[in-house]
Amino acid sequence: MELLLNFLQADFLGKPAWLWLSFLGVVVTLLAFDLGVLHKDDHEIGVRESLLLSAGYIGVALAFGAYVWWYLGAQAGMDYYTGFMIEKSLSMDNVFVIALIFSFFAIPRLYQHRVLFWGILGVIVLRAIMIGLGATLVSQFSWILYLFGAFLVLTGIKMWFMVDHEPDIANNPLLKFLKKHMRVTDGLRGNAFWVREADPKTGRVERFATPLFLALLLVEFVDLIFAVDSVPAIFAITTDPFIVYTSNIFAILGLRALYFALAAMIHRFKYLKYALALVLVFIGSKIFLVGFIGKVPAVVSLSVTFGLIAGGVIVSMWKTRGETAELAAKAN
């Protein structure tokens, strides 16, 4: 018992082990309830179900933030909510690319939740590695934050000028590598990621990946690419690995649940990417402003981020208000 208590109280990246285990326990419980109860059987997720599921995830995330505020103090709580808002905002850009991936592989809505759910497991591990590495670098070389800041500013400027650019899924280097080095079926096999079938060339029964598995790997790859932007952005708010990781994971959990509602009206968020670009530039610039005006309060970062995203959504809805009617007219 004493050994267990010592382990639970042991320091891990600046926080006691029991605090990390409590967070992981919440995440595992949410995922088990999601897959084992709500989505035990494959079915198409509608907008209403997507919104309700997302609201549930957001509610848990906000409640966890309240606990962080109570246990670790107001500054940690505000940093958590700011990090959550930034990650939530930047991750919305993932929706556009994920929708392209599903469209490219012709993945029906019936199986899309399965891909997104299992993709979460990869996100939990990959983000932990990236954040652990980032925290180690920042603790050893504080000047690396300036590199993060410059990278965010440049990334934001690049995003601004590439708003209309769509990724070329067919020529993605990872996809080309996978098709060259793996046996892949010529179509879906239900909800299976792997199947055993006769090889058309040899006649022998071999293990084949399905397009559903390729879609899963590309979704993971996309998240890794976007993490290169979002992780430094949160490190610009706080260097506490616990705050960075928990806000990251809760934001992604909720966004994957919200995907089906967002994907149904992607065309209505045409100008949101401009707002995301401005968020990156703002967060990156904050690091350089510290030397002139001191640390920018978390409440200011949260307010500016929320204002930019809200502005992007409002402008998008206003500018595209007639497109839904036009699409419906064309369909008829």
Residue pairs with C-beta under 8 A, 6 or more apart in sequence:
7 17
8 16
8 17
8 18
8 21
9 16
9 17
9 18
10 16
10 17
11 17
12 20
13 20
13 132
13 135
13 241
13 242
14 240
14 241
14 242
15 241
15 242
19 71
19 242
20 242
23 64
23 242
23 246
26 60
26 64
27 124
27 249
27 253
30 57
30 60
30 253
31 117
31 120
31 121
34 53
34 117
34 257
35 117
38 53
39 45
39 113
39 117
42 110
42 111
42 113
42 114
42 191
43 110
44 108
44 109
44 110
45 53
45 109
45 112
45 113
45 260
46 260
47 260
47 261
47 264
49 260
50 257
50 258
50 259
50 260
50 261
51 258
51 261
53 257
53 258
54 254
54 255
54 257
54 258
54 261
56 257
57 250
57 253
57 254
57 257
58 254
60 250
61 84
61 250
61 251
61 253
61 254
62 81
64 80
64 246
64 250
65 77
65 80
65 81
65 84
65 247
66 77
68 76
68 77
68 80
68 243
68 246
69 76
69 77
69 78
69 80
70 77
75 298
76 238
76 240
76 243
78 298
78 299
78 302
79 237
79 238
79 240
79 243
79 298
80 243
80 246
80 247
81 247
81 298
81 302
82 237
82 238
82 298
82 301
82 302
82 305
83 234
83 237
83 238
83 243
83 244
83 247
83 248
83 251
84 247
84 250
84 251
85 302
85 305
85 306
85 309
86 230
86 233
86 234
86 237
86 279
86 283
86 301
86 305
87 230
87 233
87 234
87 247
87 248
87 251
87 252
88 251
88 254
88 255
89 275
89 276
89 279
89 305
89 309
90 226
90 229
90 230
90 233
90 276
90 279
90 280
91 226
91 230
91 251
91 252
91 255
92 255
92 262
92 269
92 272
92 276
93 226
93 273
93 276
94 222
94 223
94 226
94 255
95 255
95 259
95 262
95 263
95 266
96 266
96 273
97 167
97 222
98 116
98 219
98 222
98 259
98 263
99 263
99 266
100 166
100 167
100 169
101 107
101 169
101 215
101 218
101 219
101 222
102 112
102 115
102 215
104 169
104 170
105 211
105 212
105 214
105 215
106 188
106 211
107 115
107 188
107 211
107 212
107 215
108 188
109 260
110 191
111 188
111 190
111 191
111 212
112 259
112 260
113 260
114 191
114 212
115 212
115 215
115 216
115 219
116 219
116 256
116 259
117 256
118 193
118 216
119 216
119 219
119 220
119 223
119 256
120 252
120 253
120 256
122 220
122 223
123 220
123 223
123 249
123 252
124 249
126 220
126 223
126 224
126 227
127 227
127 231
127 245
127 248
127 249
127 252
128 245
130 227
130 231
131 231
131 241
131 244
131 245
131 248
132 241
134 231
134 232
134 235
134 244
135 235
135 239
135 241
135 244
137 144
138 144
138 145
138 235
138 239
139 239
145 235
145 236
145 239
145 287
146 287
146 288
148 232
148 235
148 236
148 284
148 287
149 232
149 236
149 283
149 284
149 285
149 286
149 287
149 288
150 284
151 232
151 284
152 229
152 232
152 233
152 236
152 280
152 281
152 283
152 284
153 280
153 281
153 284
153 285
154 284
155 229
155 280
155 284
156 276
156 277
156 278
156 279
156 280
156 281
156 282
156 284
157 277
157 281
159 273
159 276
159 277
159 280
160 274
160 277
160 278
163 273
163 274
163 277
169 175
169 218
172 218
172 221
174 217
174 218
174 221
175 214
175 218
178 184
178 209
178 214
178 217
179 214
182 209
183 199
183 206
183 207
183 208
183 209
184 208
184 209
184 210
184 211
184 214
185 195
185 197
185 208
185 209
185 210
185 211
187 210
187 211
188 210
188 211
188 212
189 195
189 210
189 212
191 212
192 210
192 212
193 209
193 210
193 212
193 213
193 216
194 207
194 208
194 209
194 210
194 213
195 207
195 208
195 210
196 205
196 206
196 207
196 208
197 205
197 206
197 208
198 204
198 205
198 206
199 205
199 206
223 252
229 280
230 248
231 244
231 248
233 279
233 280
233 283
233 284
234 243
234 244
234 247
234 248
235 244
236 283
236 284
236 286
236 287
237 283
237 298
237 301
238 244
238 298
262 269
267 320
267 323
267 327
268 316
268 317
268 320
268 323
268 324
269 312
269 313
269 316
270 316
270 319
270 320
271 312
271 315
271 316
271 319
272 309
272 312
272 313
272 316
273 312
274 312
275 308
275 309
275 311
275 312
275 313
275 315
276 309
276 312
278 308
279 305
279 308
279 309
282 301
282 304
282 305
282 308
283 301
283 305
286 296
286 301
289 296
290 296
